[in-house]
Amino acid sequence: MPGSCPVPSVRVPFAQRPQPPPVSSSFPDPFEPDAALEDFLQRATRLLSGWLGSNRTAAPLPRLSVLPEVEPAPEGLDTERLLGDLQLVMEGAFNPNHPGSLAHLDPPPLAASIVADLICAGLNNNLLAEELAPSLSHLERRLCAWMARRLGLPDSGGGVAASGGSLSNLMALVVARDRRGPLPPGEGVVICSEDAHVSLDKAIHVMGLPSGSLQRIPVDSGGRMRTDLLAGRLEGLERQGVPVIAVVATAGTTVRGAVDPLPPIAALCRRHGHWLHVDGAIGAVFALVGGHSHRVEGLGLADSVTVNPQKLLGITKTSSLLLLAEPSLLLRSFATGLPYMESSWGGGQGGEAGLQGTRPAEILKLWLGLRQLGLEGIESLLGGAIERRRRLEALLSPVPELLIHGGSLHLLAFRPRGADAAAAERWSHTVRRQLLDHRLLLSRPRYQGHHHLKAVLGNPHTRDGHLQRLATIVRDSLTAC
């Protein structure tokens, strides 16, 4: 303004300016128990416990999801704001602890596995090398060896933890190819059933093989690979001189839980000298206890097995193992040397036993979860899943308008009999919505060209009343048609 005097600027000495708290205060105190961390953990634990137990009136799948701001603010947030943001994310999350959560292979989390996940994060060890995770490296080797024996592999068996079954399957096929010997680029086939998991398609692509390298064998009426057709395919490939990298059998298909006939498949592989890998991501855990091992008979005849305890035993994600009859083959395929680490003193570096270098201590969640369950708890969990599948099948079987696809495990898929693809899609969409109105969540996979509704009966919170309500809604939907 005219006539106004300029205001002189005042330079505040740096030492007198208000300073944000040092970044180091965001980390736990290295010299004594950190009271602020304990308070943060306790409040977060109450938040999680409240969310897990909020299912009396809520649905397993939220109707609305509101996210907090994504980008970091100029200044770091305090505990109150951080917990508020967490609450928003949790309110929009799928809740596998809900009794009506029957859609996917995502069971409620075991309490011990949740605790171990927290400790795993706090330890922040890296299973890349023994120096970075001394006790956990030994724990992983010993637990993998124990799991291999329980699944029927030789006493020398063992393996490595991996971030999911897709990675376990990929590593198994790489080991199988390496063991077969050098092949010209792009040559070699992998054989599986037409109901095998899509991770095999990804593995073929990553391995640099053309899409036709994955050859699928038709299944029988029970969803199992037809061994007569497998035998003919192997003989034909042998006559043509086409190298076979591996035969992949499935112990628990994704839609109906079928188990391929493992003993005759293993016999064919031995006769032709081929590697047998079993994708047991869903069903291999049934071999852990004697009362259910018959459901995956012959699993121990495999050269390698993928097992995902996260899919039924409540181990928090991720929890997958690749187990081999000869675990030393992992090092032959993946060891490159770790010149920047101290040498192993106890049996090999973890980063040399698979594709992953840096790995969190996920084995801790499996170990503590299995310790909480015990063998009797594992048997009870598996038995409960089978009984719920039998009960739902008994409720739905008297409905003549329903076509049911099942297997020997805990999955069940169904659709209207005689409906074309479009009608099956409309029905599955409508009935899934009706089920959600009753706080029951099923999935809608496409199988054999038609949409189905699929129930995964591994949730121990699911009661008979939930199954009866489900069956009533399905029956009424067909009567209305």
Secondary structure, DSSP 8 states (H G I E B T S, - for coil): -TT----------GGGS-----GGGGS--SSS--HHHHHHHHHHHHHHHHHHT-TTT--SS-S-------S--SS---HHHHHHHHHHHHHTS--TTSTTB-SSS-----HHHHHHHHHHHHH---TTSGGGSHHHHHHHHHHHHHHHHHTT--TT-EEEEESSHHHHHHHHHHHHHHHH----TT--EEEEETTS-THHHHHHHHTT--GGGEEEE-B-TTS-B-HHHHHHHHHHHHHHT--EEEEEEEBS-TTT--B--HHHHHHHHHHHT--EEEEETTTGGGGGSTTTGGGGTTGGG-SEEEE-GGGTS---S--EEEEESSTHHHHHHH----TTS---SSS--GGGSSS-SS---THHHHHHHHHHHHHHHHHHHHHHHHHHHHHHHHHHTT-TTEEEEE-SSSEEEEEETT--HHHHHHHHHHHHHHHHHTT-B-B--EETTEE-EEEE---TT--HHHHHHHHHHHHHHHHH-
